Amino acid sequence: MRRAGHMADRARRIAGEMVAPGITTAAIDREVRRLIELDGGIPSFLGYNGFPGSSCISINNEVIHGIPGSRKILPGDIVSVDVGAFAYGFHGDCAATYGAGELSPQARLLIDVTRQCFFEALTYCREGCRLSDISHAVQVHAEAHGFSVVRDFVGHGIGRHLHEPPEVPNFGQPGRGVRLQAGMTLAIEPMINLGSGDIIVLDDGWTVCTRDGNLSAHYENTVLITKGEPELLTRSDSEEV
């Protein structure tokens, strides 16, 4: 899983560097596929339940599952890139939101808070904590900054399959759910909206958007629960915990 996680993380990082005005989401997606296959992996998302891309690329009010295509990124857009890699029988899954050029203060704050929601949750990724401790940490941090949590989609267990039990919501009361044990691997992924947490799914059957048209940001890593500090299996060398 470390190998698969490294592949996913590298593709996410390079994709993020490509986010700029004028580039198409299809061009980013092609590079994601090339990088994962160059490393000896397979894009986890390609063909998953019929999904046509190697990555999910969601812009502005698109929450998740945006289909890569001919759309060009515009100045001031925020772009969420979700990447999965399958290798050696296991998956790695990660996501982040990037800005194209100069962003509004609200957009920058949304990206920063969404990322920090993950690291607030990481504090509770320890043996003996309850699953909902993770969920509660995300919700508290997001709402403390006036943002909303998407409740219709959640994080998940991950391993030999891309999506495994347990579900990992980004909201809820602490002290509930399964007790975390060393060896568990979880994809924790705050999805945070500038306005309401309500969503709609477009007619393509995939793209999830905010119902009120406000911005949304996404951040995700695959996490290993250990006897001590949690390990980010999709961690960049430069990533600070």
Phi, psi and omega in degrees: 000329175298319180295314179296319179296320178297319179298313181296317181296317180298317179295320177298315184296315179293321177300318179298323178292336180279342183297116182196155177303135176100339180276145178272155177292332177295323180295320177295317181298320178299321180291323176302312180297316181299317182294314181296316180291326176298326179278359178093013180253184177232133175300123184297329188274337187296113181084359182293113185052030178091004180296132189273350184252167175271345178216161172258125182235114189239131187246132172058259183274000175278125185279304182208170170065025174295135182272124178297145181191211187277355181299132178264139177288138182252158176303133180089353177293149166250136191232118178265127180243119181246125187230137173230145178228138178246125180202142177058029176088005184223161182250152166234144187218130180204161181205159173200160179248133185236154178258144177257101182076207183284131182253158172291154178304322179295318180295317179297317179297318179301315179298314183294318181292320180299315177298315182293331175304319178298314184287334170295318178294325182300333178303330183259009178274065184226148178303130180103335175289163176264153181303320184287347173297322176296311182301314182297320182298319178297310183299314183299315183292318180296311184289334176296337179257011176083013180260169182244151179262135172287126184255346184278343178230147189221168170286185191196162167291160183207148180180246176292337175244150181297318179240119180228162171295153000268160169291147181236088179295162176257026180203161175135168178281147180286166173079019182234166177085186184294153176273133183289141180230150178302136181103344176289144177234126186233140170262105183259124190216086174302132173237109193237135183250147176291323180253233179290155176277358182288146184229165170226155175251129183289170183296343177290352178082359184236304191295122179259126182238159172291140182293326184269002177082003179282167183293155175221147177230159188217137175214136187209142167220157172269127188240135174258124173280130181236185174286344180231239181290141176294152180245128176275112182280347177244036185270130171288153178302330182271356184289129178263134178266000000 
